[in-house]
Amino acid sequence: MTTRRIPTWHDFAPLMQFKKPELDAKKRRLDAALTIEDLRRIAKRRTPKAAFDYTEGAAEGEISLARARQAFSDIEFHPSILRDVSRVDTSVEVLGGRSALPFGIAPTGFTRMMQTEGERAGAAAAGAAGIPFSLSTMGTTSIEDVKATNPHGRNWFQLYMWKDRDRSMALVDRAAKAGFDTLLVTVDVPVAGARLRDKRNGFSIPPQLTPATVINALPRPAWWIDFLTTEALSFATLDRWSGTVAELLDTMFDPTVNFDDLAWIKQQWPGKLVVKGVQNLADAKRLADMGVDGIVLSNHGGRQLDRAPIPFHLLPKVVAEVGKDTEVHIDTGIMNGADIVASLALGARFTLIGRAYLYGLMSGGREGVDRTIAILQGEIERTMRLLGVTTVAELEPGHVTQLARLVPLSAAGTHAAAR
């Protein structure tokens, strides 16, 4: 028979340890973010629609982005048990140097539009974490300022080849002189994709304020104050531009760029050269034969050709063909450290994060980017431990099965790009 008694305060006290209140609002909201999706929700609350939609959106029906994210969900892990996983090493060798984590920050344009610390926050956070930071041609912080912010870290420069070749190569020369060690040449933008959210929002640089823009921004006073009280937004690598984003891209990008142009760029650049935007096996083989140092399987975050190939699905075939001679990296759709682990298991040397970084930036500037990196690091380490591996090198294809959702009706489209 159970004996009952009246509880005393001493019985309750150990069960009623109240959490010390956090008075710093930024720290409070970032500490509450446990996933990248949490950061995304915070970013959406704090950022005006036009800027948030530029980050969030993709081309046309946004099918490519949705499929890329779904592909990472459609995997099955195969863990091993009874392994000593008390210590986990997440570092990798990438493009001749060490990265403390198997991901870097991807190049993003218009970054200070999302949050005024912009690329400085990303570069500083990357340097502190020991991972590479990539500056976009369309960035809003200069090459020299990024180097000053991240003087001892690895800085990469992303190049769009413009119609004005001299201006393009002047940027390449500046990056080399500033000590950037890798050039990312983006090749999937002969013309701008149809980014319908931006058109509907009237997104432009500088922003074209309308009554709707102002009404949407008013409930977000921190963004509004930052935007009005810091230096005017402009491109660090361009003259000032007045017009829509689509008009700017169509003016800049050159639809005539070909493999000969890439070979010419390769001759000019003294460091590592990576080609970003590879979307089929034939192109991957040709680039490997050219001797590029790496390729990034990417459909530009779904922002160019909608219904483009899914990079994660391409990964095993490309690695099997060129992975011994050329580093294979991947981006598009990464929202969890488990996505990164799955990519590494299937042979990717490295991964790049874009939106995940920007969600952190919009949530809390530099501290928000730190939080993005910490979340992904924790997820990577936990996934590796649960799989029973202690180093990235131990990950192998047997750890992952890609589950089929989209199955081609025929192989006709597979060879079309090779003709």
Disulfide bonds with the S-S distance in Angstrom:
none
